[in-house]
Amino acid sequence: MKVIFLEDVPNVARAGEIREVADGHGRNFLIPKKLAVLASSPTVNTIEIQRRIRAKEEATLATEMLGLANQLEGKEVILKAKVGAKDRLYGSVTSADIASELEKAAGLVIDKRKIELAEPIRQLGSYEVAIRLAKDIVSKIKVNVIEQEIEREAKKTEKEAKKTEKEAKKTGKEAKKTEKEAKKTGKEAKKTKESKETKKETMETEGEIKETKEEIE
């Protein structure tokens, strides 16, 4: 029995192909399951047209995939992540993260399911990741996972802020000490001035006494 396959049947034929099959297999399985039809003339013409259209579409798609594969090959993607002890990430980098970064950084739209990542990345480092665009079309990209700079800068800024605060407190203490010493110096100056004025008054009084004494004599 000669039939035209309407669907791909693994290890037997692809859709659109005409094959000779056992009568029982054709009548009891392929035809009832609508996987194939008898290769009559009208059917052959219809299926042949469909096969040619499909072949053309597949060829166009393959060309597009090859072009995309060339764009992807050797591409480097940098992902920033928050890091804990021993360079382990808070969370992980997934296929979705890689696909998102590819689109954002290079404008390449890739289905995350085509990114062959055995398991999410959980540590800083450089990784080679395969992207299978089609059965026989595979590109490899480099994924670099680095520490999020904002986090590092935040820690540095926080440390500097604490240092500045400490210095400000120290400066405040010194200012209070200087103010205290200034007040003390002021008091001593005032006391010295009063002492000088008292001495002057004493000298004036002694002069007056002397003059009076002379007049009496």
trRosetta pair geometry for C-beta under 8 A, 3 or more apart (Angstrom, degrees):
i j d omega theta_ij theta_ji phi_ij phi_ji
1 20 7.0 139 75 -157 40 61
1 21 5.7 -39 76 69 94 73
1 22 7.1 21 29 127 104 16
1 23 4.7 122 -25 -97 121 61
1 26 4.4 -112 98 20 146 160
1 27 7.4 -167 -79 -35 171 87
1 38 7.4 -79 -174 -118 101 84
2 18 6.4 20 178 177 100 99
2 19 7.3 -178 -148 95 63 28
2 20 5.4 -36 -94 -96 72 67
2 21 7.8 129 -111 18 24 70
2 38 7.4 73 83 -162 65 62
2 39 4.3 -57 121 31 98 133
3 18 7.3 -177 94 -148 33 61
3 19 6.4 -20 62 64 77 73
3 21 5.7 -25 20 21 117 119
3 26 5.3 178 -41 -132 138 119
3 30 6.0 83 136 121 170 147
3 31 7.2 -127 -124 -66 138 91
3 36 4.0 56 153 156 129 129
3 37 6.4 157 -158 77 88 25
3 38 6.0 -62 -108 -103 73 32
3 39 5.8 -162 -117 -31 16 90
4 16 7.2 -21 -176 -153 96 22
4 17 7.4 172 -150 89 59 32
4 18 5.2 -30 -96 -96 74 76
4 36 6.1 163 78 -158 39 82
4 37 5.6 -17 56 59 92 79
4 38 7.8 18 13 105 84 15
4 39 5.1 119 -34 -93 89 81
4 43 6.1 -174 24 139 139 110
4 44 6.5 177 -59 -100 141 59
4 47 4.5 55 164 139 150 177
5 8 7.4 71 149 -98 130 25
5 9 6.1 -120 -141 3 132 107
5 12 7.5 151 -96 113 143 105
5 13 4.5 178 -26 103 154 120
5 14 6.6 144 91 98 140 24
5 15 5.5 -125 118 -112 94 36
5 16 6.8 -34 74 26 84 28
5 17 5.2 10 31 56 116 79
5 18 7.8 -157 4 -83 77 27
5 19 6.6 29 -31 14 108 111
5 30 7.7 -81 -108 -160 75 123
5 35 6.5 -26 -147 152 78 76
5 36 4.8 -43 -102 -95 49 97
6 15 5.9 -5 156 -135 23 95
6 34 6.2 -55 65 160 147 70
6 35 6.1 -172 50 -180 91 24
6 36 5.9 -172 2 -90 83 32
6 37 6.4 66 -43 -11 114 92
6 47 7.6 -99 -92 -118 69 115
7 15 5.3 -16 -124 -82 14 105
7 34 7.6 71 -11 117 119 72
7 35 4.9 -77 45 -138 108 70
7 36 7.9 -102 32 -52 74 61
8 13 7.6 -146 -143 105 49 50
8 14 5.0 -12 -111 -133 86 61
8 15 5.4 -62 -51 -23 62 86
9 12 4.0 -26 104 56 111 124
9 13 5.7 29 48 49 100 68
9 14 8.0 -148 30 -83 60 25
9 30 7.5 -42 -72 -114 156 100
9 35 5.8 71 -69 176 117 132
9 36 7.8 -36 -26 -43 137 110
12 19 7.2 172 162 84 83 171
12 21 7.8 27 -168 -99 118 120
13 17 4.3 -140 -175 76 112 131
13 19 4.7 -131 -69 -23 148 143
14 17 5.2 89 59 -13 68 121
15 51 7.5 -169 125 -103 73 83
15 54 7.1 -67 99 139 112 175
16 47 6.0 168 -130 170 58 92
16 48 7.6 107 -162 -107 90 32
16 50 6.4 -147 -100 98 102 89
16 51 3.0 127 -159 -105 127 104
16 54 6.1 -148 -50 51 147 138
16 55 7.6 -156 124 -43 168 97
17 51 7.7 128 -54 -122 42 137
18 39 5.4 73 -142 -108 112 139
18 44 7.1 20 -88 -124 136 97
18 47 7.8 119 -67 106 92 139
21 25 5.2 -107 161 85 111 118
21 26 4.8 133 89 -60 117 100
21 30 6.6 67 96 -11 166 154
21 36 7.6 94 11 88 149 169
22 25 4.2 80 65 9 97 108
22 26 6.7 -172 85 -10 47 86
23 26 5.8 -63 -149 38 28 109
23 27 6.0 9 165 -5 68 114
24 27 6.3 -61 -135 46 26 99
24 28 5.4 -5 176 8 66 123
25 28 6.7 -62 -119 52 15 92
25 29 5.4 -39 -168 37 56 121
25 30 6.3 50 140 -14 75 107
26 29 7.3 -54 -92 53 6 77
26 30 5.0 -41 -133 45 47 122
26 31 5.8 50 163 -21 68 105
26 36 6.7 -78 -139 87 84 130
26 38 7.8 84 168 -86 130 72
27 30 8.0 19 -12 47 17 84
27 31 5.9 -14 -122 31 32 129
27 32 7.8 52 161 -24 41 96
28 32 6.8 -23 -178 4 26 127
29 32 6.6 -67 -135 43 10 101
29 33 6.0 -7 172 -3 55 121
29 35 7.5 -20 136 34 76 131
30 33 6.3 -74 -147 46 18 102
30 35 4.7 -97 -152 71 66 105
30 36 4.0 -8 163 34 118 114
31 34 7.5 27 -178 -77 33 34
31 35 7.7 -83 -57 47 19 72
31 36 6.1 -63 -73 79 58 77
31 37 6.6 91 -121 -109 86 42
31 38 7.3 18 -100 -39 128 77
37 40 7.9 -66 139 17 101 90
37 43 5.3 -133 111 -160 127 147
37 47 7.6 -167 52 -60 115 136
38 43 6.7 115 83 38 63 160
39 43 6.5 -143 -140 87 30 117
39 44 5.5 55 -170 -75 78 102
40 43 4.8 80 57 16 80 110
40 44 6.8 -145 89 -16 34 90
41 44 5.6 -55 -145 30 27 114
41 45 6.7 26 160 -19 63 103
42 45 6.0 -56 -156 32 32 111
42 46 6.6 26 152 -14 66 108
43 46 5.8 -59 -151 39 33 109
43 47 5.9 25 158 -13 70 113
44 47 6.0 -61 -141 43 26 106
44 48 5.9 31 159 -26 64 111
45 48 5.8 -56 -145 33 24 113
45 49 6.7 24 156 -18 61 104
46 49 6.0 -58 -157 32 29 109
46 50 6.5 23 150 -13 65 109
47 50 5.5 -57 -148 41 35 112
47 51 6.0 40 152 -26 68 105
48 51 5.5 -51 -145 33 30 114
48 52 6.5 30 155 -19 63 104
49 52 5.9 -56 -152 34 30 110
49 53 6.5 29 152 -18 64 106
50 53 5.7 -54 -149 36 33 111
50 54 6.2 31 154 -18 66 108
51 54 5.7 -57 -147 39 29 110
51 55 6.1 31 153 -22 65 107
52 55 5.6 -51 -144 34 31 112
52 56 6.4 32 155 -20 63 104
53 56 5.8 -57 -153 35 30 111
53 57 6.4 29 151 -18 65 107
54 57 5.6 -54 -148 37 33 112
54 58 6.2 33 154 -19 66 106
55 58 5.7 -54 -146 37 30 111
55 59 6.3 33 153 -22 64 106
56 59 5.7 -53 -148 34 30 112
56 60 6.4 31 152 -19 64 105
57 60 5.7 -54 -150 36 31 111
57 61 6.2 30 152 -18 65 108
58 61 5.6 -54 -145 39 31 112
58 62 6.1 36 154 -24 65 105
59 62 5.7 -51 -146 34 29 113
59 63 6.6 33 152 -21 62 103
60 63 5.8 -54 -154 32 31 112
60 64 6.5 30 150 -17 64 106
61 64 5.6 -55 -151 37 34 112
61 65 6.2 34 152 -20 67 107
61 134 7.9 125 133 -85 102 136
62 65 5.6 -53 -145 37 31 112
62 66 6.3 34 154 -22 65 104
62 134 6.8 -26 -115 -16 72 175
62 137 7.4 174 -149 -44 73 140
63 66 5.8 -53 -149 34 29 112
63 67 6.5 31 151 -19 62 105
64 67 5.7 -55 -153 35 32 113
64 68 6.4 29 152 -16 66 107
65 68 5.6 -54 -147 39 33 111
65 69 6.1 39 151 -26 65 105
65 133 4.5 160 -160 134 104 128
65 134 5.0 41 172 -20 164 120
65 137 4.9 97 140 97 118 169
66 69 5.4 -49 -145 32 31 116
66 70 6.6 34 153 -20 62 101
66 137 6.3 -113 -82 -126 60 132
67 70 5.9 -53 -154 32 31 111
67 71 6.7 30 149 -17 63 105
68 71 5.6 -55 -153 36 36 113
68 72 6.2 30 152 -17 68 109
68 108 7.0 128 -154 -151 94 111
68 133 6.0 148 88 -119 120 155
68 139 7.9 -120 121 -18 72 146
69 72 5.8 -60 -146 40 31 109
69 73 6.2 45 155 -40 66 101
69 131 8.0 -170 -117 89 72 104
69 133 5.6 -121 -71 14 96 145
69 137 5.1 -116 -66 179 146 104
69 138 7.4 73 -136 79 122 12
69 139 4.5 -176 -153 -54 72 114
70 73 5.8 -38 -142 13 30 118
70 139 7.9 -129 -44 -100 17 128
71 75 7.3 25 141 -57 60 128
71 106 7.6 146 158 161 108 129
71 108 6.2 171 121 -97 127 131
72 75 5.2 -76 -161 2 45 127
72 102 7.9 4 -119 -148 97 132
72 108 6.5 145 -81 -180 88 163
72 110 7.6 82 -98 -78 135 137
72 131 5.8 -80 165 55 154 141
72 133 7.9 164 18 -48 151 125
72 139 3.9 90 95 123 117 160
72 141 5.9 -76 175 -63 88 111
73 139 4.7 -113 -72 -145 67 103
73 140 6.7 41 -135 47 64 62
73 141 7.7 -134 -128 -75 17 67
74 140 7.4 44 -59 85 43 77
74 141 7.1 -6 75 -115 6 54
74 142 7.3 3 -164 -7 42 102
75 102 7.4 69 126 -126 146 97
75 106 6.3 -14 -154 -71 137 164
75 108 7.7 -64 -116 15 173 154
75 139 7.9 36 13 150 103 127
75 141 4.6 -27 67 -125 86 108
75 142 7.3 -163 95 30 42 72
76 141 7.1 177 -85 -176 26 85
76 142 4.6 -18 -111 70 74 107
76 144 6.6 18 -176 -6 98 111
77 98 6.1 89 113 -147 164 79
77 101 5.1 102 -165 113 116 127
77 102 6.1 -50 -96 -73 132 73
77 105 6.6 155 -126 48 77 150
77 141 6.1 43 -6 150 107 127
77 142 7.0 174 25 89 68 54
77 143 5.0 -17 68 -111 104 67
77 144 7.0 179 88 26 50 70
78 101 7.6 -154 64 -177 42 140
78 105 7.7 131 38 -98 79 160
78 144 4.9 -20 -109 71 69 106
78 146 6.4 -9 -165 11 97 116
79 93 5.4 102 113 -124 157 135
79 97 6.1 63 -131 148 144 118
79 98 7.3 -70 -55 -89 138 62
79 101 5.7 -96 -83 -65 92 161
79 143 6.6 2 4 -172 115 94
79 144 7.1 167 25 85 67 52
79 145 5.2 -23 72 -108 99 69
79 146 7.4 154 79 25 46 68
80 145 8.0 148 -100 -160 18 56
80 146 5.8 -35 -105 76 67 83
80 147 7.1 8 -153 122 80 21
80 148 4.4 100 161 -99 105 67
80 149 6.8 -62 -140 1 140 76
81 89 4.7 -15 138 -133 140 117
81 90 7.2 -177 166 45 94 71
81 91 7.1 -138 -158 69 116 99
81 93 6.4 -100 -62 -59 142 102
81 124 7.6 -158 59 -85 112 77
81 145 5.9 -6 11 -171 123 100
81 146 7.6 144 25 75 74 35
81 147 7.1 -70 69 -122 61 34
81 148 5.9 -122 88 -39 12 98
82 89 6.8 99 75 -160 57 71
82 90 4.3 -24 93 34 110 120
82 91 7.4 68 52 23 99 104
82 147 7.8 44 -136 -155 23 69
82 148 5.3 -25 -75 15 53 133
82 151 5.5 128 -119 -67 81 156
83 87 5.9 -32 -160 -142 126 43
83 88 7.0 131 -157 72 73 34
83 89 6.0 -54 -103 -103 61 50
83 90 7.1 -137 -84 -9 11 84
83 124 6.3 5 -107 -49 132 118
83 147 4.7 -56 -4 -116 135 96
83 148 7.2 -179 -7 16 84 81
83 151 7.3 163 28 89 76 152
84 88 5.3 -32 61 76 96 87
84 89 7.3 82 12 172 87 7
84 90 5.7 107 -35 -61 104 83
85 88 6.4 3 74 31 57 104
87 123 5.7 60 118 -162 96 85
87 124 4.3 -87 -177 24 111 114
87 125 7.8 86 148 -39 135 86
87 147 7.9 -95 -133 -68 78 105
88 122 6.1 -2 -155 150 84 90
88 123 5.7 -43 -107 -99 56 77
89 92 6.0 126 85 -95 132 41
89 93 7.0 171 -60 -23 178 84
89 121 7.4 68 2 119 147 76
89 122 5.4 -139 38 -163 103 49
89 123 6.5 -138 -12 -79 90 24
89 124 7.2 140 -58 -48 89 65
89 145 7.2 -59 -68 166 132 136
92 120 3.6 63 145 143 139 129
92 121 6.0 151 -171 70 84 45
92 122 4.8 -41 -108 -85 98 75
93 97 4.9 -115 -159 76 70 150
93 98 7.0 81 162 -50 102 86
93 120 6.2 158 68 -172 43 83
93 121 4.0 -15 55 58 105 107
93 122 7.8 -157 19 -64 74 34
93 143 7.3 164 132 163 146 134
93 145 5.6 -132 -20 -101 153 129
94 97 5.0 110 53 2 66 99
94 98 7.3 -126 104 -1 41 87
94 112 7.8 23 133 -164 95 130
94 117 7.1 159 -165 88 46 155
94 120 4.9 -35 -87 -112 71 104
94 121 7.9 -150 -62 22 29 76
95 98 5.7 -55 -151 37 36 111
95 99 6.2 36 152 -19 68 107
95 112 4.3 114 126 -175 104 93
95 113 7.4 92 137 -74 150 25
95 115 4.1 162 -147 77 102 123
95 117 4.8 -162 -71 22 91 128
96 99 5.7 -53 -145 38 31 112
96 100 6.2 34 154 -22 64 108
96 112 4.7 -3 -85 -117 58 153
97 100 5.7 -56 -148 36 28 113
97 101 6.4 24 155 -16 64 108
98 101 5.9 -58 -148 38 30 107
98 102 6.3 34 153 -23 64 106
98 112 7.5 126 62 -127 87 84
98 115 5.5 146 82 -150 133 161
98 117 7.2 157 4 -52 146 139
98 129 6.6 -84 -142 107 160 168
98 141 8.0 142 -174 83 121 136
98 143 6.0 -52 -113 -106 116 134
99 102 5.7 -53 -149 33 30 115
99 103 6.6 27 154 -16 63 105
99 110 5.0 -133 -130 78 90 91
99 111 7.2 -54 -126 142 142 10
99 112 4.3 -95 -17 -83 150 79
99 115 6.1 -130 -57 -23 95 139
100 103 6.0 -58 -153 36 30 109
100 104 6.2 22 153 -15 66 112
101 104 5.6 -56 -139 42 33 109
101 105 5.6 11 169 -2 71 116
102 105 6.6 -61 -127 48 19 94
102 106 5.6 -40 -169 43 59 111
102 108 4.9 -62 158 72 102 100
102 109 7.9 156 108 -92 104 17
102 110 5.5 3 90 16 151 119
102 141 7.8 -36 -96 -148 118 175
103 106 7.5 -63 -100 60 10 69
103 107 6.6 31 -163 -130 47 20
103 108 6.3 -114 -89 70 48 45
103 109 5.4 50 -105 -93 107 59
103 110 7.4 -144 -54 19 88 73
110 114 5.9 -113 179 64 94 120
110 115 6.6 86 133 -52 126 100
110 131 6.2 -47 -158 -153 145 138
111 114 4.7 85 73 -4 91 106
112 115 5.7 -48 -162 21 48 114
114 131 5.5 48 130 -169 96 79
114 132 5.5 -140 -165 68 78 62
114 133 6.0 48 -171 -94 142 42
115 129 6.4 7 -168 160 95 123
115 130 7.9 146 -159 89 48 48
115 131 5.4 -27 -101 -106 61 83
116 129 6.9 169 68 -175 68 75
116 130 4.4 -13 50 77 122 96
116 131 6.9 -166 8 -91 83 27
116 132 5.8 63 -38 -9 117 104
117 120 7.0 55 141 -89 128 36
117 121 7.4 -79 -160 -33 126 86
117 129 6.0 -11 -83 -138 86 117
121 125 7.8 -143 -166 56 118 95
121 127 6.1 -124 -102 -17 134 158
121 143 7.1 -151 -40 117 160 135
121 145 5.7 -174 133 -43 139 152
123 145 7.4 120 102 84 38 139
124 145 5.4 -146 -131 103 45 94
124 146 6.5 60 -144 -117 104 31
124 147 6.4 -19 -99 -51 136 77
125 144 7.8 -123 122 -143 30 55
125 145 6.1 13 46 50 50 99
126 142 6.3 -9 -171 -174 100 102
126 143 7.3 155 -158 82 50 49
126 144 5.1 -16 -105 -102 79 76
126 145 7.8 -166 -79 21 33 68
127 142 7.3 149 77 -160 43 54
127 143 4.6 -21 65 63 96 99
127 144 7.8 178 22 -78 68 31
127 145 7.2 28 1 -7 110 104
128 140 5.6 5 -177 -177 99 115
128 141 7.6 160 -154 81 55 35
128 142 6.1 -32 -99 -102 62 65
128 143 7.7 175 -89 19 13 80
129 140 7.0 155 78 -154 37 65
129 141 5.6 -25 65 64 89 84
129 142 7.7 147 19 -109 81 16
129 143 5.1 36 -6 -11 125 121
130 138 5.5 -8 -170 -174 108 113
130 139 7.3 150 -156 81 58 39
130 140 5.4 -34 -98 -97 64 77
131 138 6.9 156 77 -157 46 61
131 139 5.0 -15 58 63 100 89
131 140 7.5 176 15 -88 75 27
131 141 6.4 33 -13 -2 116 109
132 135 7.8 26 178 -110 111 17
132 137 7.3 118 -164 83 54 60
132 138 5.0 -22 -103 -102 67 89
133 137 4.5 -51 66 104 101 112
133 138 7.2 -176 16 -90 75 33
133 139 6.8 40 -18 2 112 100
134 137 4.1 47 44 29 95 110
147 151 6.9 -104 168 62 92 118
147 152 6.1 77 128 -44 121 120
148 151 4.4 73 87 2 103 110
148 152 7.2 172 94 -8 56 85
149 152 5.5 -58 -151 39 41 111
149 153 5.9 38 153 -19 74 107
150 153 5.8 -56 -144 41 29 109
150 154 6.1 35 153 -27 64 106
151 154 5.7 -51 -148 30 28 114
151 155 6.7 28 153 -18 61 103
152 155 5.9 -55 -155 33 32 110
152 156 6.4 30 149 -17 65 108
153 156 5.5 -55 -148 38 35 114
153 157 6.1 36 154 -21 68 106
154 157 5.8 -53 -146 37 29 111
154 158 6.2 32 153 -21 63 107
155 158 5.7 -54 -148 35 29 113
155 159 6.4 32 152 -21 63 106
156 159 5.7 -54 -151 34 30 113
156 160 6.4 27 152 -16 64 107
157 160 5.7 -56 -147 39 32 110
157 161 6.2 36 152 -25 66 106
158 161 5.6 -52 -147 32 30 115
158 162 6.6 31 153 -19 63 103
159 162 5.9 -54 -153 33 30 110
159 163 6.5 31 149 -19 63 106
160 163 5.5 -53 -149 36 35 114
160 164 6.2 37 152 -20 67 105
161 164 5.7 -53 -148 36 30 112
161 165 6.3 33 152 -21 64 106
162 165 5.6 -52 -147 35 31 114
162 166 6.4 35 152 -22 64 105
163 166 5.7 -54 -151 34 31 113
163 167 6.4 28 152 -16 65 106
164 167 5.7 -56 -148 38 31 110
164 168 6.2 36 151 -24 65 106
165 168 5.5 -52 -148 33 31 115
165 169 6.6 33 152 -20 63 102
166 169 5.8 -52 -153 33 31 111
166 170 6.5 31 149 -19 63 106
167 170 5.4 -53 -149 36 35 114
167 171 6.2 37 151 -20 67 105
168 171 5.6 -52 -146 37 31 112
168 172 6.3 37 151 -24 63 104
169 172 5.5 -51 -150 33 31 116
169 173 6.5 33 151 -20 64 102
170 173 5.8 -52 -153 33 32 111
170 174 6.5 29 150 -16 64 106
171 174 5.6 -55 -148 39 33 111
171 175 6.2 38 151 -24 66 105
172 175 5.5 -52 -147 33 30 114
172 176 6.5 31 153 -18 64 103
173 176 5.8 -54 -152 35 32 110
173 177 6.4 33 150 -20 65 106
174 177 5.5 -53 -148 36 34 114
174 178 6.2 36 152 -20 66 105
175 178 5.7 -52 -147 36 31 112
175 179 6.3 34 151 -21 64 105
176 179 5.5 -52 -148 35 32 114
176 180 6.3 35 152 -22 64 105
177 180 5.6 -53 -150 34 31 113
177 181 6.4 28 152 -16 64 106
178 181 5.7 -55 -148 39 31 110
178 182 6.2 36 151 -24 65 105
179 182 5.5 -52 -148 33 30 115
179 183 6.5 33 152 -20 63 102
180 183 5.8 -53 -153 33 31 111
180 184 6.5 31 149 -19 63 106
181 184 5.4 -53 -149 36 35 114
181 185 6.2 37 152 -20 67 104
182 185 5.6 -52 -146 37 31 111
182 186 6.2 37 151 -24 63 105
183 186 5.5 -52 -150 33 31 116
183 187 6.5 33 151 -20 64 102
184 187 5.7 -52 -153 33 31 111
184 188 6.4 28 151 -16 64 106
185 188 5.7 -56 -149 39 32 110
185 189 6.2 35 152 -22 66 106
186 189 5.7 -54 -147 35 29 112
186 190 6.3 30 154 -19 63 106
187 190 5.7 -55 -150 36 30 112
187 191 6.3 31 151 -20 64 107
188 191 5.5 -52 -147 36 32 114
188 192 6.2 35 152 -21 65 105
189 192 5.6 -52 -147 35 31 112
189 193 6.3 34 152 -21 64 104
190 193 5.7 -52 -150 33 31 113
190 194 6.4 30 152 -18 64 104
191 194 5.8 -54 -150 36 31 110
191 195 6.4 35 149 -24 64 105
192 195 5.5 -53 -150 32 32 115
192 196 6.5 33 152 -20 65 103
193 196 5.7 -53 -151 34 32 110
193 197 6.4 30 152 -17 65 106
194 197 5.7 -54 -149 38 33 112
194 198 6.3 35 152 -22 66 105
195 198 5.7 -54 -149 35 30 111
195 199 6.4 32 151 -21 64 106
196 199 5.6 -53 -148 35 32 113
196 200 6.3 34 152 -21 64 105
197 200 5.6 -52 -149 34 32 114
197 201 6.3 32 153 -19 65 105
198 201 5.7 -54 -149 37 31 111
198 202 6.3 36 150 -24 64 104
199 202 5.5 -52 -150 33 31 114
199 203 6.4 31 151 -19 64 104
200 203 5.7 -55 -151 35 31 110
200 204 6.4 31 151 -18 65 106
201 204 5.6 -53 -148 36 32 113
201 205 6.3 34 152 -21 65 105
202 205 5.7 -55 -150 35 30 111
202 206 6.3 31 152 -20 65 105
203 206 5.6 -51 -147 35 32 112
203 207 6.4 37 151 -22 64 103
204 207 5.6 -52 -152 32 33 114
204 208 6.5 33 151 -20 65 104
205 208 5.7 -53 -150 34 33 112
205 209 6.4 36 151 -21 65 104
206 209 5.6 -51 -149 34 33 114
206 210 6.4 36 151 -23 64 105
207 210 5.6 -55 -151 34 31 113
207 211 6.4 30 152 -18 65 104
208 211 5.8 -53 -149 35 32 111
208 212 6.3 32 153 -20 65 106
209 212 5.8 -56 -149 36 30 111
209 213 6.2 34 151 -25 64 108
210 213 5.5 -54 -149 32 30 116
210 214 6.5 31 152 -20 63 105
211 214 5.7 -55 -152 34 32 112
211 215 6.5 34 151 -21 65 105
212 215 5.7 -54 -153 33 33 113
212 216 6.5 33 150 -21 65 104
213 216 5.9 -55 -154 32 31 110
213 217 6.6 24 151 -13 64 106
214 217 5.8 -57 -149 39 32 107
